[in-house]
């Protein structure tokens, strides 16, 4: 998951030790131990009851990270690449939607969706792009012209959001409907450019 400048939380040694058995119970592919992982915790401004854990596997080459949501007690929930793991658990996450959290929440949901072409990366500034290679002058000019702040319009049931999204090697203007209960969907999109190799997601091999 892309780090969206969430506030990092310092975990105590006791908290870290209590998390490791929960990770092992949730994951069948890896065995976690105090020596094999480094755990970072981040506050999510749109969830009252859960925080995000970034778990680094120190003994893998290269090191890889896995993400979880933790209720600061006895439950962790693994990110699985689908938005449903968020939507199905919103009541217990303690969703908070207000003018300050709408865009961080939408970005979070889109960042959590993964396919063979990478995640859906909502961007509002050129500097937010994680380039896989240097853009050509023409690509840079087009991206600088096309990327802009998202536009949020209140609706009867929530919010309509007009935003720019990077997916794979393409850039889209997308219309997102966000309901007050936290469910969101991309209802329409317009292709702005494609086959920009500089936009291709970076995969670890």
C-alpha positions in Angstrom: 0.0 0.0 0.0 1.2 3.4 -0.9 2.2 5.5 2.2 -0.1 8.5 2.0 1.8 10.4 4.8 -0.3 8.8 7.5 0.9 9.7 11.0 3.2 7.0 12.3 2.5 5.5 15.7 5.2 4.2 18.0 4.4 0.6 19.2 5.6 -0.6 22.5 7.6 -3.8 22.7 4.6 -5.5 24.4 2.3 -4.4 21.5 4.7 -5.7 18.9 5.0 -9.1 20.6 1.2 -9.4 20.9 0.8 -8.7 17.2 3.0 -11.5 16.0 0.7 -14.4 17.0 -2.2 -12.6 15.3 -0.2 -12.3 12.1 0.6 -16.0 12.1 -3.0 -16.9 12.6 -4.0 -14.7 9.7 -1.3 -15.8 7.2 -0.6 -19.2 5.8 2.3 -18.3 3.6 4.8 -16.9 6.1 5.9 -17.5 9.6 6.4 -14.4 11.6 8.8 -14.1 14.5 10.3 -11.2 16.5 13.6 -11.6 14.7 12.1 -11.9 11.1 9.8 -8.9 11.0 9.8 -5.1 11.5 6.4 -3.6 12.2 5.4 0.0 11.6 2.0 1.3 12.6 0.1 4.2 11.1 -3.0 6.1 12.2 -5.8 6.2 9.7 -7.8 9.5 10.1 -11.0 7.9 8.7 -11.1 4.8 11.0 -11.6 5.3 14.7 -11.1 1.7 15.8 -8.4 0.3 13.6 -4.9 1.3 12.6 -2.7 0.2 9.7 0.3 -2.1 10.2 3.1 -2.3 7.7 4.9 -5.6 8.3 8.4 -5.9 6.7 9.8 -9.4 6.1 13.5 -8.8 6.9 14.8 -12.2 5.7 13.3 -12.1 2.2 15.4 -10.8 -0.7 14.5 -8.1 -1.4 12.6 -7.3 1.8 8.8 -7.3 1.2 6.0 -5.7 3.2 2.5 -6.9 4.0 -0.3 -4.7 5.2 -2.9 -5.3 7.9 -5.5 -3.5 9.8 -5.3 -4.0 13.6 -7.9 -3.1 16.3 -5.2 -2.5 18.9 -6.3 -5.6 20.7 -6.9 -9.1 19.4 -7.7 -8.9 15.7 -5.7 -8.2 12.5 -7.2 -8.2 9.0 -5.0 -8.8 6.0 -5.2 -6.6 2.9 -6.2 -9.0 0.1 -6.3 -6.8 -3.0 -10.1 -6.4 -3.0 -12.2 -3.5 -1.8 -14.7 -5.8 -0.2 -12.5 -6.5 2.7 -12.9 -2.9 3.6 -16.6 -2.5 2.8 -17.6 -5.7 4.6 -15.9 -4.5 7.9 -16.8 -0.7 7.8 -19.1 -0.9 10.9 -16.4 -2.2 13.2 -13.7 0.0 11.6 -15.5 3.1 12.9 -15.6 5.0 9.6 -15.4 8.8 9.9 -16.3 10.8 6.8 -16.0 14.6 6.9 -14.4 17.2 4.6 -10.9 16.3 6.0 -11.2 12.6 5.6 -13.1 12.1 2.3 -10.1 12.1 0.0 -7.8 10.2 2.3 -10.4 7.5 2.6 -11.1 7.3 -1.2 -7.3 7.1 -1.8 -7.0 4.4 0.8 -9.7 2.2 -0.8 -8.3 2.6 -4.3 -4.7 1.9 -3.1 -5.9 -1.4 -1.6 -7.2 -2.7 -5.0 -4.6 -4.7 -6.8 -4.6 -6.4 -10.2 -1.9 -7.5 -12.6 -1.7 -3.9 -13.7 -1.0 -2.6 -10.2 -3.3 -0.5 -8.0 -5.6 2.4 -8.7 -3.6 5.5 -7.9 -5.6 8.6 -7.3 -3.3 11.6 -7.8 -3.8 15.3 -7.4 -0.3 16.5 -8.0 2.4 15.7 -10.5 4.9 15.0 -7.6 2.7 12.2 -6.3 3.5 10.0 -9.2 5.9 7.2 -8.5 7.6 7.0 -11.9 9.0 3.6 -13.1 11.3 5.5 -15.5 11.9 9.1 -16.4 9.0 10.6 -18.5 9.8 12.0 -22.0 9.4 15.8 -22.4 6.1 15.3 -24.2 4.8 12.9 -21.4 5.9 15.3 -18.7 4.1 18.2 -20.4 0.9 16.3 -20.8 0.9 15.0 -17.3 1.6 18.4 -15.8 -1.4 19.8 -17.8 -3.7 16.9 -17.0 -3.2 16.3 -13.3 -5.3 18.4 -11.0 -7.1 18.5 -7.6 -10.1 16.3 -7.2 -13.5 18.0 -7.3 -16.0 16.9 -4.5 -19.7 17.6 -4.9 -22.1 16.7 -2.1 -25.1 14.5 -3.2 -28.2 13.3 -1.5 -26.6 10.0 -0.5 -23.0 11.1 -0.1 -20.4 12.6 -2.5 -19.6 12.7 -6.2 -15.8 12.9 -6.8 -14.2 14.0 -10.1 -10.6 12.8 -10.0 -7.6 11.8 -12.0 -6.4 8.1 -11.6 -3.3 6.3 -12.8 -3.9 2.6 -13.6 -1.1 0.6 -15.2 0.4 2.7 -17.9 -2.7 4.9 -18.4 -4.2 8.0 -17.0 -8.0 8.4 -16.6 -10.5 11.1 -15.6 -12.8 9.2 -13.3 -16.1 9.9 -11.6 -16.5 8.2 -8.2 -19.7 7.9 -6.2 -19.1 7.7 -2.5 -22.0 6.8 -0.2 -22.3 8.1 3.3 -21.8 4.5 4.6 -18.4 4.3 2.9 -19.2 2.2 -0.1 -17.7 3.7 -3.3 -17.7 2.9 -6.9 -16.1 4.3 -10.1 -19.2 5.0 -12.2 -17.5 6.4 -15.4 -14.1 7.1 -16.7 -12.4 8.8 -19.7 -9.0 7.7 -21.0 -6.6 10.7 -21.0 -3.5 8.8 -22.2 -2.2 5.3 -22.4 1.1 3.4 -23.1 3.1 5.8 -21.0 5.9 3.5 -19.8 6.9 5.9 -17.1 3.6 5.3 -15.4 3.9 1.5 -15.3 3.8 0.2 -11.7 7.0 -1.0 -10.0 6.9 -4.7 -9.1 9.5 -6.4 -6.9 10.9 -9.5 -8.5 
